[in-house]
Structures are given as structure tokens and as C-alpha cells.
């Protein structure tokens, strides 16, 4: 007669008391996130939602984490779903890069005409800290960060990192809209102001 008692172990992620991996008899069972059971299917769906929210960097970090467990599961439907989400991530990564480059070009083509106080400049960037564009105002170098949709808190953190690294006290945020609270020394310029319809 087989025993119905299973050995269940729960391992919490480092520095996270709200995220755990649950194993039954030594094999992966599910995730536990804020008290809710999440299957691998749920986790792939979460990555898909990040893609649709244009949070591609988070999706890129998460998707490889689950790959071994998904392929070990032997579930053809789950594997197929995972592969389709991987493809969507690749597609949107390429599409977003192309679109972001086109908006960087929109900024470069129009900034001096629309905002005569700024002059486009080229400087040698640190390979670990590369703003999208540089402008100069009264001798002060100003890094510019362009985002495809919203300029959010993650984008603000990135721009502040550039400002700190290059020791400049001004920055310019460019995007379709603004969802972060910018400090007084960072100016927001919308695509609409740059002439995008």
C-alpha cells in the first residue's frame, strides 16, 4: 500500500519572505507568492503580462528562471505556451528598440528647433552608463533618457544614475507620458511637444 503522506518543503527566496518555492517529495510543486499558490502556467502568464505592460526587462529576467522546470515538467501544452511567450518577448524587444530609436531620432531632429536653449553634443560615454542623447545648456552637459511609452519610476532611477555618474545636476526625460514625480532639476518633454502626432 502506498503512503499518501508527502514530504513538503518550502524554500523562501533570499531577502523575500513573501516568495517561496514549494517541493513535494523533492520535486517542484508550485510557487507561493504572498500566500497564493502559483503554478508554472501562472508564472508564464505573469511574464506575458509584463510584456504587454512594456516591462520587458522584468520579463527577460523571469523567463529564463522557469525554463528548466518547464522542460522538466514534460507538459507539452506548458512547453508550447512558454515558447510562444519567449517568441513574444523577442518580437516586442526588437519592436521596442526600433521604436525607441525612432523617438530618439525625433528628439535629435527637433530639440534645437523647438528648444533653442539646448544644443546637441557628443561625448565619450562610460560603457556602463550610456544615456540616449546628450545636450548642452549654457556649458552644462545634460543627459537625456527616452522611453517608448511612460517615463516611470524605473526610468527616473536610470536617469538619476546617469546624472550622478557624470556629476551633472540636470536631466531631461522624454516619453509619450509621465507617470513619475520628477524633481525640479529634471525636465519632461513629451513626444507631442516634439511634433509627434
C-alpha positions as CSV (number, residue, x, y, z in Angstrom):
1,X,0.0,0.0,0.0
2,X,1.4,3.4,-1.0
3,X,1.8,6.1,1.6
4,X,-0.3,9.2,1.0
5,X,2.0,11.3,3.2
6,X,4.2,13.5,1.1
7,X,7.2,15.4,2.3
8,X,6.6,19.0,1.6
9,X,9.5,21.5,1.8
10,X,9.2,25.3,1.3
11,X,12.2,27.4,0.4
12,X,11.9,31.2,0.6
13,X,13.8,33.4,-1.8
14,X,16.7,35.3,-0.4
15,X,15.6,38.6,1.2
16,X,11.9,37.8,0.3
17,X,9.6,36.5,3.0
18,X,6.6,36.6,0.6
19,X,8.0,34.4,-2.3
20,X,8.8,30.7,-1.9
21,X,9.2,27.6,-3.9
22,X,7.3,24.5,-2.7
23,X,8.6,21.0,-3.3
24,X,6.7,17.7,-2.8
25,X,8.9,14.7,-2.3
26,X,11.9,16.6,-3.6
27,X,10.2,17.7,-6.9
28,X,9.0,21.1,-7.7
29,X,5.3,21.6,-6.9
30,X,4.4,25.3,-7.1
31,X,5.4,28.8,-6.1
32,X,3.9,30.6,-3.2
33,X,3.6,34.3,-3.7
34,X,2.1,36.5,-1.0
35,X,0.2,33.4,0.3
36,X,-1.2,32.4,-3.1
37,X,-0.3,29.2,-4.9
38,X,1.1,29.9,-8.4
39,X,1.7,27.2,-11.0
40,X,4.3,27.4,-13.7
41,X,1.4,28.2,-16.1
42,X,0.6,31.2,-13.8
43,X,4.2,32.3,-13.8
44,X,4.5,32.3,-17.6
45,X,1.2,34.2,-17.8
46,X,2.7,36.8,-15.4
47,X,5.7,37.2,-17.7
48,X,3.3,37.7,-20.6
49,X,1.5,40.4,-18.7
50,X,4.9,42.2,-18.1
51,X,5.5,42.1,-21.8
52,X,2.1,43.7,-22.6
53,X,2.8,46.3,-19.9
54,X,6.1,47.1,-21.8
55,X,8.1,45.9,-18.8
56,X,10.3,43.9,-21.0
57,X,13.4,43.9,-18.7
58,X,11.4,42.2,-15.9
59,X,10.0,39.6,-18.3
60,X,13.6,39.0,-19.6
61,X,14.8,38.3,-16.1
62,X,12.0,36.0,-15.1
63,X,11.5,33.8,-18.2
64,X,14.9,32.0,-18.0
65,X,14.4,31.2,-14.3
66,X,11.5,28.9,-15.2
67,X,12.9,27.3,-18.3
68,X,14.4,24.2,-16.6
69,X,11.3,23.5,-14.5
70,X,9.0,23.9,-17.5
71,X,11.0,21.5,-19.7
72,X,11.4,19.0,-16.8
73,X,7.6,19.0,-16.4
74,X,7.1,17.1,-19.6
75,X,3.9,19.0,-20.1
76,X,3.7,19.7,-23.9
77,X,1.0,22.4,-23.5
78,X,3.0,24.3,-20.9
79,X,6.2,24.0,-23.0
80,X,4.4,25.3,-26.1
81,X,2.9,28.2,-24.1
82,X,6.3,29.0,-22.7
83,X,7.9,29.0,-26.2
84,X,5.1,31.3,-27.5
85,X,5.8,33.8,-24.7
86,X,9.5,33.6,-25.4
87,X,8.8,34.5,-29.0
88,X,6.5,37.4,-28.0
89,X,9.3,38.8,-25.8
90,X,11.8,38.6,-28.6
91,X,9.4,40.3,-31.0
92,X,8.5,43.1,-28.6
93,X,12.2,43.6,-27.6
94,X,13.1,44.2,-31.3
95,X,10.0,46.2,-32.0
96,X,10.5,48.4,-28.9
97,X,14.2,49.0,-29.7
98,X,13.3,50.1,-33.2
99,X,10.5,52.4,-32.0
100,X,12.7,53.8,-29.2
101,X,15.5,54.6,-31.7
102,X,12.9,56.4,-33.9
103,X,11.8,58.6,-30.9
104,X,15.5,59.3,-30.1
105,X,15.8,60.5,-33.7
106,X,12.6,62.6,-33.3
107,X,14.2,64.2,-30.2
108,X,17.5,64.9,-32.0
109,X,15.8,66.2,-35.1
110,X,13.6,68.7,-33.2
111,X,15.2,69.6,-29.9
112,X,17.3,72.5,-31.2
113,X,14.5,74.0,-33.3
114,X,11.8,73.7,-30.5
115,X,14.1,74.3,-27.5
116,X,16.8,76.7,-28.7
117,X,18.4,76.7,-25.2
118,X,19.6,73.2,-25.9
119,X,22.4,72.1,-28.3
120,X,23.1,68.5,-29.2
121,X,26.5,67.3,-28.2
122,X,28.5,64.1,-28.5
123,X,30.6,63.0,-25.5
124,X,32.5,59.8,-24.8
125,X,30.2,57.7,-22.6
126,X,31.2,55.2,-19.9
127,X,30.2,51.9,-21.4
128,X,28.2,51.1,-18.2
129,X,26.3,54.4,-18.2
130,X,25.0,55.4,-21.7
131,X,22.2,58.0,-21.9
132,X,20.2,58.0,-25.1
133,X,21.3,61.6,-26.1
134,X,23.3,64.5,-24.7
135,X,22.5,68.1,-24.9
136,X,24.3,71.2,-23.6
137,X,22.7,74.3,-22.0
138,X,25.0,77.2,-21.1
139,X,28.0,75.0,-20.9
140,X,26.3,72.3,-18.7
141,X,26.1,68.7,-20.1
142,X,22.6,67.2,-19.7
143,X,21.8,63.5,-20.2
144,X,18.6,62.6,-21.9
145,X,16.6,59.4,-21.4
146,X,13.9,58.5,-24.0
147,X,11.3,55.9,-23.1
148,X,8.8,54.5,-25.6
149,X,5.6,54.8,-23.5
150,X,5.6,56.1,-20.0
151,X,8.5,57.8,-18.2
152,X,8.1,55.9,-14.9
153,X,10.0,55.5,-11.6
154,X,12.4,52.9,-13.1
155,X,13.2,55.3,-15.9
156,X,13.7,58.1,-13.4
157,X,16.1,55.9,-11.4
158,X,18.1,55.2,-14.6
159,X,18.3,58.9,-15.5
160,X,19.4,59.9,-11.9
161,X,22.1,57.2,-12.1
162,X,23.5,58.9,-15.2
163,X,23.3,62.3,-13.6
164,X,25.2,61.1,-10.5
165,X,27.8,59.2,-12.5
166,X,28.5,62.2,-14.8
167,X,28.2,64.7,-12.0
168,X,25.6,66.9,-13.7
169,X,22.7,68.5,-11.9
170,X,20.2,68.5,-14.7
171,X,18.4,65.8,-16.8
172,X,15.8,65.5,-19.5
173,X,13.1,62.9,-19.5
174,X,11.4,62.1,-22.9
175,X,8.4,59.9,-23.4
176,X,4.8,59.7,-24.5
177,X,3.6,60.5,-21.0
178,X,4.9,60.9,-17.5
179,X,4.0,58.7,-14.5
180,X,6.9,59.5,-12.1
181,X,7.2,62.6,-9.9
182,X,10.2,64.4,-11.3
183,X,12.4,66.5,-9.1
184,X,12.8,70.2,-10.1
185,X,16.1,69.6,-11.9
186,X,14.7,67.1,-14.4
187,X,12.6,68.4,-17.3
188,X,10.0,66.3,-19.0
189,X,9.4,66.7,-22.8
190,X,6.6,64.7,-24.4
191,X,6.6,63.2,-27.9
192,X,3.7,65.6,-28.6
193,X,5.9,68.6,-27.8
194,X,8.4,67.2,-30.3
195,X,5.8,67.1,-33.0
196,X,4.7,63.5,-32.9
197,X,1.0,63.2,-33.8
